[in-house]
Amino acid sequence: MAGLWMFFMALAVVYLLPGPDMILLLQTGARQGKGAALATAIGLGIARACHVALAALGLAALFKAAPWTFDVVRLAGAAYLLWIGIQCLRTTMLPSLKGEGATTEKPRWRESIQRGLLTNLLNPKALLFCSVLLPQFIDPHAGPVLAQFAILGVLLVGAGLLFDSTYALLGSAMGRWLQRSPSAQRVQQWLFGSLLIGFAVRLTFVQQA
């Protein structure tokens, strides 16, 4: 139990650090509303579950054995973040968060889930994080290793959804405030867009440890 508590504390520290996931959630909440932002959080959760599964299967070892596979994922992730950042900068108006019907929300939710999924899934640092952190809390003498991976994976995804949902709601609240301030909209647009582009540039230069 103490080990699980330490694991959760380590996750909390990571999830509180600003990163592309947090910025994406705040941006989506501000521009598209609570529903789209929560859908993005679901996409991020699915991606993290995939990372846990890949870490359990040893994909990080593949990155070590064939460094070009790491570079492919890294550059694809950087390109995707760059595209999102440019789209953010090109957005000129904050759409109304009221009166959205089901016919417009459903496609937006699917798009938001996909955006969250790809943003995290194409980030090799997220996979390496799982590959480094999870084994530290695995005890081969405490039971089946895959079962322990599953328990830690559920906690990792659940904690991520908790923090991501909070950021989604904060972004939605920020969007309601931004509707009353055109100048603040422009600042938010350029700040979040620039941060996403900055994360893309940083990811381009990431090297394996």
VONUFI-696632 format. One line per 10 residues: number of its first residue (from 1); their letters; for each residue x, y negated, z of N, C-alpha, C. Coordinates in steps of 0.02 Angstrom, whole numbers, plus 50000, padded with zeros to 5 digits. Each point is the difference from the previous one (the first is absolute). Layout:
# VONUFI-696632
NUM) a) X,Y,Z,X,Y,Z,X,Y,Z  ...
***
This chain:
# VONUFI-696632
1) maglwmffma) 50041,50061,50000,49959,49939,50000,50043,49937,50000  50055,50001,50040,50044,49943,50001,50032,49988,49932  50016,50057,49965,50029,49994,49934,49951,49968,49951  49937,50016,50004,49950,49970,49956,49992,49925,50014  50004,49983,50064,49994,49929,50018,50060,49960,49971  50060,50029,50005,50059,49967,49972,49994,49995,49923  49972,50051,49970,49990,50000,49928,49952,49944,49980  49945,49992,50038,49952,49947,49985,50033,49931,50009  50041,49992,50051,50033,49936,50011,50047,49983,49943  50035,50051,49974,50044,49989,49943,49960,49979,49939
11) lavvyllpgp) 49943,50031,49990,49956,49982,49944,49975,49928,50008  49981,49982,50062,49973,49932,50011,50051,49947,49982  50063,50012,50018,50053,49953,49983,50005,49991,49925  49998,50056,49964,50006,49998,49926,49940,49965,49969  49939,50017,50024,49940,49971,49970,49992,49926,50016  50033,49976,50052,49995,49929,50018,50049,49957,49960  50049,50032,49968,50049,49963,49961,49968,49979,49933  50010,49937,49980,49972,49978,49935,50030,50041,49943  49958,50020,49954,50022,50039,49942,49948,49995,49945  50013,50033,49944,49953,49994,49944,49930,50025,50016
21) dmilllqtga) 49994,50052,50042,49934,50025,50018,49960,49947,50038  50032,49968,50049,49965,49949,50039,49979,49942,49956  50046,49976,49958,49985,49943,49957,49944,50017,49951  50002,50061,49973,49947,50021,49954,49932,50000,50034  49997,50024,50062,49937,50002,50036,49973,49930,50015  50045,49956,50023,49979,49931,50014,49977,49965,49936  50037,50010,49946,49982,49970,49936,49933,50025,49975  49991,50066,50003,49937,50029,49975,49941,49977,50043  50009,49999,50066,49947,49976,50044,49982,49928,49986  50050,49958,49988,49987,49929,49988,49968,49988,49933
31) rqgkgaalat) 50020,50038,49949,49976,49987,49932,49936,50038,49983  49993,50062,50027,49945,50043,49978,49953,50021,50056  50017,49985,50062,49955,50015,50055,50017,50063,50038  49962,50011,50053,50013,50054,50047,49996,50069,49967  49949,50011,49958,49991,50066,49970,50059,50021,49958  50024,49955,49957,50056,50016,49957,50064,50011,50041  50008,49960,50053,50060,50007,50041,49999,50067,50038  49943,50020,50026,49995,50064,50035,50010,50058,49951  49977,49991,49938,50012,50051,49949,50075,50006,49985  50035,49943,49999,50072,50001,49992,50034,50038,50057
41) aiglgiarac) 49975,49990,50061,50026,50036,50058,49992,50076,49991  49944,50020,49972,49988,50071,49987,50052,50027,49950  50013,49961,49948,50051,50020,49951,50068,50006,50032  50018,49954,50044,50064,50004,50036,50002,50063,50044  49944,50016,50032,49997,50060,50042,50010,50063,49959  49970,50004,49941,50008,50058,49957,50074,50007,49979  50031,49943,49984,50070,50001,49980,50045,50025,50057  49985,49977,50060,50041,50022,50058,49992,50075,50012  49938,50025,49991,49990,50072,50007,50041,50039,49948  50004,49972,49940,50041,50031,49948,50074,49999,50019
51) hvalaalgla) 50022,49945,50029,50070,49995,50021,50016,50051,50054  49954,50010,50047,50011,50049,50052,50006,50070,49970  49955,50015,49953,50002,50066,49968,50065,50009,49961  50021,49947,49964,50062,50005,49961,50061,50006,50046  49998,49965,50056,50055,50005,50048,50005,50071,50027  49942,50030,50015,49999,50069,50025,50027,50049,49948  49988,49984,49936,50023,50044,49946,50072,49986,49980  50029,49947,50029,50071,49987,49988,50016,49960,49938  49954,49954,49980,50014,49960,49940,50060,49954,50011  50010,49979,50063,50058,49957,50014,50065,50036,49981
61) alfkaapwtf) 50001,50066,50009,50059,50039,49981,50011,49996,49924  49944,49998,49962,50005,49992,49927,50031,49933,49983  49980,49948,50035,50030,49934,49989,50076,50002,50010  50021,50037,50051,50071,50006,50014,50036,50040,49945  49968,50055,49978,50031,50043,49950,50000,49969,49931  49947,49962,49985,49994,49968,49934,49983,49926,50011  50051,49958,50011,49988,49929,50016,49959,49963,49948  50001,50023,49938,49962,49966,49948,49925,50002,50013  49976,50052,50035,49928,50004,50016,49981,49945,50049  50044,49986,50048,49989,49944,50046,49997,49934,49962
71) dvvrlagaay) 50046,49991,49952,50001,49938,49962,49937,49991,49958  49975,50054,49972,49939,49996,49960,49941,49975,50042  49992,50031,50059,49945,49980,50045,50010,49928,50024  50063,49983,50017,50016,49933,50025,49984,49947,49948  50020,50010,49939,49989,49949,49948,49926,49997,49981  49966,50056,50000,49929,49999,49985,49962,49962,50055  50019,50011,50062,49968,49964,50056,50014,49925,49996  50062,49982,49983,50018,49929,49995,49960,49967,49944  49993,50035,49943,49963,49973,49944,49926,49990,50018  49972,50047,50038,49930,49994,50019,49989,49942,50048
81) llwigiqclr) 50045,49992,50049,49995,49944,50047,50008,49933,49962  50046,49999,49952,50010,49939,49960,49936,49983,49962  49968,50050,49972,49938,49988,49962,49945,49973,50046  49993,50028,50059,49950,49976,50047,50015,49928,50021  50064,49986,50013,50019,49932,50020,49985,49949,49946  50015,50018,49937,49986,49954,49945,49924,49990,49992  49962,50054,50007,49927,49993,49996,49974,49954,50054  50031,50005,50059,49980,49956,50056,50014,49927,49983  50058,49986,49971,50018,49932,49983,49955,49972,49945  49976,50044,49956,49959,49977,49943,49927,49989,50020
91) ttmlpslkge) 49979,50024,50058,49931,49990,50022,49990,49927,50017  49949,49969,49971,49991,49928,50008,49943,49982,50048  49952,50044,50010,49943,49984,50043,49988,50055,50049  49981,49982,50060,49980,50048,50050,49927,50017,49990  49983,50062,49980,49930,50016,49988,49959,49999,50064  49936,49987,49993,49956,50000,50057,49997,50070,50030  50000,50003,50067,49995,50064,50034,49928,50016,50018  49954,49961,49974,49930,50012,50016,49964,50023,49937  49947,50037,50011,49955,50017,49946,50027,50051,49951  50051,50040,50020,50026,50051,49955,49953,50060,50001
101) gattekprwr) 49977,50021,49942,49955,50056,49996,50037,50066,49996  49963,50055,50007,50032,50066,49999,50031,50014,49932  49971,49972,49946,50027,50015,49934,50069,49971,49990  50016,49945,50035,50066,49971,49993,50048,50026,50053  49976,50021,50058,50044,50022,50053,50028,50069,49987  49962,50046,49972,50024,50068,49991,50063,50003,49956  50000,49969,49940,50061,50001,49961,50058,49967,50036  49986,49946,50038,50052,49964,50036,50029,50045,50054  49959,50038,50034,50025,50045,50051,50045,50052,49970  49981,50029,49943,50042,50050,49967,50068,49970,49981
111) esiqrglltn) 49997,49940,49973,50061,49965,49980,50043,49986,50061  49969,49980,50055,50038,49985,50061,50032,50062,50030  49963,50056,50000,50029,50062,50024,50061,50019,49958  49993,49994,49935,50056,50016,49955,50059,49954,50013  49987,49936,50010,50055,49953,50012,50037,50017,50065  49963,50015,50053,50032,50019,50062,50039,50065,49993  49971,50048,49964,50033,50064,49990,50067,49992,49963  49999,49964,49945,50060,49993,49959,50053,49957,50035  49977,49948,50036,50048,49956,50034,50043,50039,50049  49969,50044,50038,50038,50039,50050,50032,50062,49970
121) llnpkallfc) 49965,50033,49954,50026,50062,49972,50062,49989,49959  50006,49941,49967,50057,49985,49959,50056,49965,50039  49996,50003,50066,50051,49971,50042,50042,50056,50031  50059,50015,49973,50040,50056,50026,50021,49989,50072  50002,49937,50023,50018,49987,50069,49948,50031,50048  49937,50001,49979,49948,50029,50042,50011,50075,50008  50019,50033,49945,50014,50071,50003,50061,50014,50044  50052,49960,49991,50061,50010,50040,49986,49987,50073  49955,49952,50014,49982,49986,50070,49968,50062,50031  49953,50031,49964,49969,50061,50025,50051,50056,50008
131) svllpqfidp) 50046,50005,49952,50049,50054,50001,50050,49993,50057  50012,49937,50020,50048,49988,50054,49965,50003,50068  49940,49970,50005,49967,49994,50064,49969,50066,50024  49962,50032,49956,49962,50060,50021,50044,50055,50029  50057,50019,49968,50040,50055,50028,50026,49987,50071  50006,49935,50019,50024,49985,50067,49951,50021,50054  49937,50009,49981,49948,50019,50049,49976,50072,49989  50036,50037,49958,49985,50070,49988,50043,50044,50046  49968,50044,50037,50035,50047,50044,49987,50070,49974  50052,50032,49970,49990,50067,49971,49976,50052,50051
141) hagpvlaqfa) 50012,49986,50065,49980,50047,50052,49930,49987,50026  49967,49948,49975,49934,49981,50025,49943,50028,49958  50016,50037,49948,49947,50028,49958,50018,49993,49927  49955,50019,49955,50012,49995,49928,50018,49929,49979  50054,49994,49961,50023,49934,49980,49949,49964,49957  49968,50036,49953,49951,49968,49957,49941,49974,50039  49980,50036,50053,49945,49976,50042,50020,49936,50036  50062,49997,50023,50024,49939,50033,50002,49942,49950  50023,50014,49938,49999,49949,49948,49929,49974,49989  49951,50046,50001,49930,49981,49988,49975,49954,50056
151) ilgvllvgag) 50016,50017,50062,49978,49959,50057,50031,49931,49997  50065,49997,49988,50033,49935,49995,49976,49961,49940  49985,50036,49946,49974,49966,49940,49932,49969,50012  49957,50035,50035,49934,49973,50017,50007,49937,50043  50046,50002,50047,50012,49942,50043,50028,49942,49959  50046,50015,49955,50030,49948,49958,49948,49966,49956  49958,50041,49968,49948,49972,49956,49947,49963,50041  49981,50029,50057,49949,49968,50042,50023,49933,50027  50062,49998,50024,50027,49936,50026,50005,49949,49943  50020,50023,49941,50003,49955,49943,49932,49971,49983
161) llfdstyall) 49949,50041,50000,49932,49975,49986,49977,49950,50052  50020,50011,50063,49981,49954,50053,50031,49931,49988  50065,49999,49986,50033,49936,49988,49977,49969,49934  49994,50042,49949,49979,49973,49935,49930,49971,50002  49955,50032,50036,49932,49974,50006,50000,49932,50035  50044,49993,50049,50006,49935,50035,50024,49946,49951  50050,50016,49960,50025,49952,49951,49946,49984,49948  49962,50050,49981,49946,49989,49951,49949,49951,50027  49980,50009,50063,49951,49955,50031,50029,49930,50009  50064,49996,50018,50033,49935,50006,50001,49964,49933
171) gsamgrwlqr) 50015,50037,49947,50000,49971,49933,49932,49975,49980  49947,50038,50017,49932,49979,49984,49981,49936,50037  50019,49997,50064,49987,49939,50038,50038,49941,49972  50062,50012,49979,50039,49947,49971,49968,49976,49935  49972,50046,49961,49968,49981,49938,49941,49954,50011  49961,50013,50052,49943,49956,50015,50024,49930,50017  50056,49996,50035,50027,49934,50017,50028,49965,49938  50033,50039,49956,50030,49971,49941,49948,49972,49952  49939,50027,50002,49947,49974,49956,49986,49927,50013  50017,49976,50059,49986,49930,50018,50060,49955,49986
181) spsaqrvqqw) 50056,50029,49976,50060,49960,49991,50035,50019,49935  49988,49964,49945,50034,50016,49937,50076,49997,50005  50026,49952,50037,50073,49995,50007,50029,50060,50037  49964,50024,50051,50022,50060,50036,49997,50061,49955  49951,50002,49955,49996,50055,49952,50062,50004,49957  50023,49941,49976,50059,49999,49957,50062,50023,50039  50005,49977,50063,50058,50020,50041,49999,50076,50011  49941,50026,50018,49994,50072,50011,50016,50039,49937  49975,49976,49944,50012,50035,49936,50074,50004,49985  50036,49944,50004,50071,50000,49984,50042,50035,50053
191) lfgslligfa) 49980,49996,50063,50037,50033,50053,49997,50075,49993  49938,50028,49994,49993,50072,49995,50029,50026,49934  49988,49964,49945,50028,50021,49936,50076,50002,50002  50030,49948,50029,50073,49997,50005,50027,50055,50045  49965,50015,50054,50023,50053,50045,49998,50068,49964  49947,50014,49963,49996,50063,49964,50055,50006,49948  50014,49945,49965,50054,50000,49951,50067,50010,50036  50007,49968,50058,50061,50009,50039,50010,50072,50023  49946,50033,50021,50005,50071,50019,50019,50042,49939  49975,49981,49941,50017,50037,49939,50074,49993,49985
201) vrltfvqqa) 50026,49940,50006,50071,49989,49988,50043,50038,50050  49980,49999,50063,50038,50035,50052,49999,50075,49987  49943,50027,49979,49995,50072,49987,50045,50020,49941  50010,49953,49952,50043,50015,49943,50071,50015,50022  50022,49969,50055,50069,50008,50022,50008,50050,50057  49945,50033,50020,50004,50049,50054,50042,50060,49977  50044,50023,50044,50041,50059,49986,49985,50052,50053  50010,50062,49982,49992,50055,50049,50052,49994,50055  49979,50017,50060,50048,49998,50057,50052,50055,49992
***
